[in-house]
C-alpha cells in the first residue's frame, strides 16, 4: 500500500492465515507507534503528517476508532495563533464562544497557587470583544503587560 510503512513480517510458517494475521499485527503495531509519537505533546509532528497518518490508519483492516479520534483532536487548531493543542501551554476557554486560547497569546498569565479562585470571573476572548465592540481586558495580565499598564497610568 503506498505511503504505509510496513513492519518486517515474520518468516512464513506452516499456517498461511496465521502468517497473514501476524503480518497485519506487525503493520498495525508500527502504525500505533507512529500514532503515539504524533499524539505525544513533546514531539512536534506537523498537522499534515498527522492527517496522512490518519488516512493510513483508516486503510488498515482493523478497528482504530479511539486512536483515529485522538489523532483528529491533534489536528484541531485553537487560539489566536491557530496552533494545535499543546499540553505544555496552558489554555483558557472563552465563556462566550467556548473557544480555547493560550494565556500568553491573550496577554495573560495562567493562574498560580497564590491566585484565589473566582467562580464569578468570566473570560471574554479578544475576537468576542472585538465582535461586540468592547475593549479587551485580560483577567490576569501577564507581568510585562501589567507593568506597561502601570507605567502608562
Kinemage of the C-alpha trace (Angstrom):
@kinemage 1
@onewidth
@group {chain A} dominant
@subgroup {mainchain}
@vectorlist {calphas} color= white
{ca unk a 1} P 0.000 0.000 0.000
{ca unk a 2} L 1.567 3.374 -0.969
{ca unk a 3} L 2.675 5.643 1.869
{ca unk a 4} L 2.340 2.947 4.550
{ca unk a 5} L 5.483 1.866 6.312
{ca unk a 6} L 5.351 -1.883 6.665
{ca unk a 7} L 6.979 -3.662 9.543
{ca unk a 8} L 9.143 -6.673 8.832
{ca unk a 9} L 6.883 -9.702 8.723
{ca unk a 10} L 7.972 -12.905 10.427
{ca unk a 11} L 9.201 -15.691 8.143
{ca unk a 12} L 6.401 -17.767 6.614
{ca unk a 13} L 5.223 -20.656 8.735
{ca unk a 14} L 3.007 -23.678 8.222
{ca unk a 15} L -0.202 -21.618 8.734
{ca unk a 16} L -0.845 -19.096 5.898
{ca unk a 17} L -3.764 -17.493 7.761
{ca unk a 18} L -1.659 -17.175 10.917
{ca unk a 19} L 1.122 -15.623 8.852
{ca unk a 20} L -1.325 -13.098 7.409
{ca unk a 21} L -2.622 -12.200 10.892
{ca unk a 22} L 0.942 -11.840 12.230
{ca unk a 23} L 1.891 -9.550 9.328
{ca unk a 24} L -1.241 -7.463 9.896
{ca unk a 25} L -0.476 -7.257 13.620
{ca unk a 26} L 3.073 -6.052 12.882
{ca unk a 27} L 1.754 -3.441 10.442
{ca unk a 28} L -0.847 -2.278 12.963
{ca unk a 29} L 1.740 -2.036 15.740
{ca unk a 30} L 4.072 0.019 13.532
{ca unk a 31} L 1.174 2.400 12.826
{ca unk a 32} L 0.291 2.617 16.542
{ca unk a 33} L 3.905 3.505 17.366
{ca unk a 34} L 3.873 6.345 14.828
{ca unk a 35} L 0.449 7.494 16.099
{ca unk a 36} L 1.770 7.587 19.686
{ca unk a 37} L 4.619 9.841 18.542
{ca unk a 38} L 2.133 12.154 16.802
{ca unk a 39} L -0.087 12.460 19.891
{ca unk a 40} L 2.822 12.950 22.301
{ca unk a 41} L 2.838 16.636 23.246
{ca unk a 42} L 6.631 16.786 23.360
{ca unk a 43} L 7.074 15.822 19.706
{ca unk a 44} L 6.471 18.413 17.004
{ca unk a 45} L 4.681 16.367 14.334
{ca unk a 46} L 3.232 18.616 11.591
{ca unk a 47} L -0.538 18.547 11.149
{ca unk a 48} L -0.118 17.397 7.523
{ca unk a 49} L 1.830 14.336 8.709
{ca unk a 50} L -0.906 13.549 11.251
{ca unk a 51} L -3.583 13.790 8.541
{ca unk a 52} L -1.600 11.359 6.364
{ca unk a 53} L -1.232 9.029 9.349
{ca unk a 54} L -4.999 9.135 9.872
{ca unk a 55} L -5.589 8.135 6.236
{ca unk a 56} L -3.187 5.220 6.664
{ca unk a 57} L -4.986 4.146 9.845
{ca unk a 58} L -8.382 4.203 8.141
{ca unk a 59} L -6.963 1.963 5.408
{ca unk a 60} L -5.839 -0.715 7.883
{ca unk a 61} L -8.372 -3.551 8.187
{ca unk a 62} L -8.507 -3.229 11.993
{ca unk a 63} L -10.562 -1.106 14.386
{ca unk a 64} L -8.593 2.019 15.359
{ca unk a 65} L -11.562 4.246 16.260
{ca unk a 66} L -10.100 5.595 19.523
{ca unk a 67} L -6.663 6.195 18.057
{ca unk a 68} L -8.087 7.948 14.982
{ca unk a 69} L -10.254 10.155 17.200
{ca unk a 70} L -7.234 11.161 19.289
{ca unk a 71} L -5.239 11.965 16.154
{ca unk a 72} L -8.164 14.031 14.846
{ca unk a 73} L -8.131 16.087 18.032
{ca unk a 74} L -4.395 16.633 17.484
{ca unk a 75} L -5.225 18.271 14.119
{ca unk a 76} L -7.661 20.838 15.525
{ca unk a 77} L -6.243 24.343 15.802
{ca unk a 78} L -7.003 26.737 18.615
{ca unk a 79} L -6.288 30.230 19.841
{ca unk a 80} L -5.274 33.425 18.107
{ca unk a 81} L -2.063 31.684 16.993
{ca unk a 82} L -4.005 28.921 15.182
{ca unk a 83} L -1.843 26.104 16.558
{ca unk a 84} L -2.639 22.544 17.581
{ca unk a 85} L -3.207 21.635 21.216
{ca unk a 86} L -0.006 21.544 23.239
{ca unk a 87} L -0.247 20.196 26.794
{ca unk a 88} L 2.762 22.312 27.765
{ca unk a 89} L 0.957 25.611 27.027
{ca unk a 90} L -1.953 26.304 29.423
{ca unk a 91} L -5.210 27.470 27.888
{ca unk a 92} L -8.425 29.187 28.954
{ca unk a 93} L -11.903 28.810 27.480
{ca unk a 94} L -13.914 31.834 26.381
{ca unk a 95} L -17.215 31.971 28.253
{ca unk a 96} L -18.909 33.450 25.169
{ca unk a 97} L -17.716 31.456 22.126
{ca unk a 98} L -16.269 28.471 24.058
{ca unk a 99} L -13.051 28.690 22.019
{ca unk a 100} L -9.735 27.825 23.651
{ca unk a 101} L -6.905 30.368 23.916
{ca unk a 102} L -3.352 30.287 25.274
{ca unk a 103} L -2.954 32.611 28.227
{ca unk a 104} L 0.229 34.036 26.708
{ca unk a 105} L -1.474 34.804 23.381
{ca unk a 106} L -4.135 36.801 25.254
{ca unk a 107} L -1.582 38.774 27.309
{ca unk a 108} L -2.428 36.849 30.474
{ca unk a 109} L -0.594 34.680 32.929
{ca unk a 110} L -2.046 31.314 33.943
{ca unk a 111} L -3.452 31.050 37.468
{ca unk a 112} L -0.940 30.235 40.172
{ca unk a 113} L -1.307 28.670 43.597
{ca unk a 114} L -1.394 32.165 45.133
{ca unk a 115} L -4.364 33.261 42.993
{ca unk a 116} L -7.736 32.930 44.726
{ca unk a 117} L -10.369 31.048 42.760
{ca unk a 118} L -13.044 33.403 41.497
{ca unk a 119} L -16.156 31.486 40.472
{ca unk a 120} L -17.742 34.733 39.255
{ca unk a 121} L -14.883 35.528 36.843
{ca unk a 122} L -15.793 35.449 33.170
{ca unk a 123} L -13.282 35.376 30.328
{ca unk a 124} L -14.191 37.033 27.030
{ca unk a 125} L -11.602 36.420 24.306
{ca unk a 126} L -10.188 39.179 22.073
{ca unk a 127} L -12.256 38.123 18.999
{ca unk a 128} L -15.510 38.179 21.034
{ca unk a 129} L -14.581 41.586 22.481
{ca unk a 130} L -13.870 42.923 19.004
{ca unk a 131} L -17.126 41.495 17.625
{ca unk a 132} L -19.136 43.170 20.396
{ca unk a 133} L -17.195 46.461 20.214
{ca unk a 134} L -15.874 46.023 23.767
{ca unk a 135} L -12.289 46.691 24.792
{ca unk a 136} L -10.384 43.511 25.659
{ca unk a 137} L -9.196 43.339 29.279
{ca unk a 138} L -7.203 40.266 30.405
{ca unk a 139} L -8.265 38.593 33.660
{ca unk a 140} L -4.707 38.238 34.982
{ca unk a 141} L -2.426 40.417 32.868
{ca unk a 142} L 0.991 38.997 32.156
{ca unk a 143} L 3.752 40.634 34.212
{ca unk a 144} L 5.077 42.675 31.250
{ca unk a 145} L 1.562 43.811 30.294
{ca unk a 146} L 0.754 44.773 33.892
{ca unk a 147} L 3.991 46.761 34.189
{ca unk a 148} L 3.275 48.591 30.924
{ca unk a 149} L -0.261 49.443 32.093
{ca unk a 150} L 1.043 50.739 35.421
{ca unk a 151} L 3.662 52.880 33.642
{ca unk a 152} L 1.009 54.371 31.344
{ca unk a 153} L -1.233 55.305 34.299
